[in-house]
Amino acid sequence: MRGSTERRRKAERRGRWAESLCLWSLRLRGYRILARDYRVAVGEIDILARRGGTLAAIEVKARPDRASASAAVTPRQRHRIMRAAAHFLSGRPDLARLALRFDVMLVLPGQLPLHLTDAWREGDR
């Protein structure tokens, strides 16, 4: 039991570090961070960021290689992210005119974050 708790804590620390790295990368590229770790009953989003007329809901994945990181965003998780984004926008009518985009940022060992824009769209299965 103790080993699994320690592994979970280590994974949480790695995840927070990866999100922080992604936040800085986004800021340097002109994104304004609107929310981090947005959690509601219907889902959660790691980062909500705006640049120009686009609102990006961004899922961060830290994995040892690109294939496992890309595969880590499951259809169920995408659905929960989309529902959380709808919830976020329902409370922010000032953002309703923005184009909503779903992105993934991959954090791989020894590399800068890889930002996959428009990774999926609503209705994708």
C-alpha positions as CSV (number, residue, x, y, z in Angstrom):
1,M,0.0,0.0,0.0
2,R,2.8,2.4,0.9
3,G,4.5,1.9,-2.4
4,S,1.4,2.7,-4.4
5,T,0.9,5.9,-2.4
6,E,4.4,7.0,-3.0
7,R,4.1,6.3,-6.8
8,R,0.9,8.3,-6.9
9,R,2.6,11.2,-5.1
10,K,5.5,11.1,-7.5
11,A,3.2,11.0,-10.5
12,E,1.3,14.0,-9.1
13,R,4.5,16.0,-8.6
14,R,5.6,15.1,-12.1
15,G,2.2,16.2,-13.4
16,R,2.4,19.6,-11.6
17,W,5.9,20.1,-12.9
18,A,4.8,19.3,-16.4
19,E,1.8,21.7,-16.2
20,S,4.1,24.5,-14.9
21,L,6.5,23.9,-17.8
22,C,3.6,24.1,-20.2
23,L,2.2,27.3,-18.6
24,W,5.6,29.1,-19.1
25,S,5.8,27.8,-22.7
26,L,2.3,29.1,-23.4
27,R,3.0,32.5,-21.8
28,L,6.2,32.9,-23.8
29,R,4.2,32.3,-27.0
30,G,1.6,35.0,-26.2
31,Y,-1.2,33.0,-24.5
32,R,-3.0,34.4,-21.5
33,I,-3.8,31.8,-18.9
34,L,-7.4,32.0,-17.8
35,A,-7.5,28.9,-15.5
36,R,-5.4,26.0,-14.3
37,D,-6.7,22.7,-12.9
38,Y,-10.3,23.7,-13.7
39,R,-12.4,21.0,-12.0
40,V,-16.1,20.6,-11.9
41,A,-18.4,17.5,-11.4
42,V,-18.6,16.9,-15.2
43,G,-14.9,17.0,-15.9
44,E,-11.6,18.8,-15.6
45,I,-9.2,20.8,-17.7
46,D,-5.5,21.2,-17.0
47,I,-5.1,24.6,-18.6
48,L,-7.5,27.1,-20.2
49,A,-5.6,29.7,-22.2
50,R,-6.6,32.5,-24.7
51,R,-4.7,33.9,-27.6
52,G,-6.4,36.2,-30.0
53,G,-9.9,34.9,-30.8
54,T,-9.2,31.4,-29.6
55,L,-9.8,29.7,-26.3
56,A,-7.7,26.6,-25.9
57,A,-8.7,23.8,-23.5
58,I,-5.3,22.1,-23.0
59,E,-4.7,18.6,-21.6
60,V,-1.1,18.1,-20.4
61,K,0.5,14.6,-20.5
62,A,4.0,13.8,-19.2
63,R,5.1,10.4,-20.4
64,P,8.4,8.7,-21.3
65,D,7.7,8.8,-25.0
66,R,5.4,10.5,-27.6
67,A,3.4,7.4,-28.4
68,S,2.3,6.7,-24.8
69,A,1.7,10.4,-24.2
70,S,-0.6,10.7,-27.3
71,A,-2.5,7.5,-26.4
72,A,-3.1,8.7,-22.9
73,V,-5.9,11.0,-23.9
74,T,-8.8,8.6,-24.1
75,P,-12.2,9.2,-25.7
76,R,-13.8,9.3,-22.3
77,Q,-11.3,11.9,-21.1
78,R,-11.9,14.0,-24.2
79,H,-15.6,13.9,-23.5
80,R,-15.1,15.0,-19.9
81,I,-12.8,17.9,-21.1
82,M,-15.4,19.0,-23.6
83,R,-18.1,19.0,-20.9
84,A,-15.9,20.9,-18.5
85,A,-15.2,23.5,-21.3
86,A,-18.9,24.0,-21.8
87,H,-19.3,24.5,-18.1
88,F,-16.5,27.0,-18.0
89,L,-18.0,29.0,-20.9
90,S,-21.4,29.0,-19.3
91,G,-20.0,31.0,-16.5
92,R,-18.0,33.3,-18.8
93,P,-20.4,34.9,-21.4
94,D,-17.6,37.4,-22.2
95,L,-15.7,34.5,-23.8
96,A,-18.7,33.1,-25.8
97,R,-17.5,34.7,-29.1
98,L,-14.1,32.9,-29.0
99,A,-13.4,29.8,-31.1
100,L,-13.0,26.8,-28.7
101,R,-10.1,24.5,-29.5
102,F,-9.0,21.3,-27.8
103,D,-5.2,20.9,-27.5
104,V,-2.7,18.5,-26.0
105,M,0.7,19.4,-24.7
106,L,3.1,16.5,-24.4
107,V,6.0,16.7,-21.9
108,L,8.8,14.2,-22.8
109,P,12.1,13.7,-20.9
110,G,14.7,16.3,-21.8
111,Q,12.5,18.1,-24.3
112,L,10.5,21.3,-24.4
113,P,6.7,20.7,-24.3
114,L,5.2,19.7,-27.7
115,H,2.0,21.6,-28.3
116,L,-0.5,19.7,-30.5
117,T,-3.1,22.3,-31.4
118,D,-6.6,21.2,-32.4
119,A,-5.9,17.7,-31.3
120,W,-9.6,16.8,-31.5
121,R,-13.0,18.4,-32.2
122,E,-16.4,18.0,-30.6
123,G,-18.1,15.1,-32.2
124,D,-14.9,13.1,-32.7
125,R,-15.1,9.6,-31.3
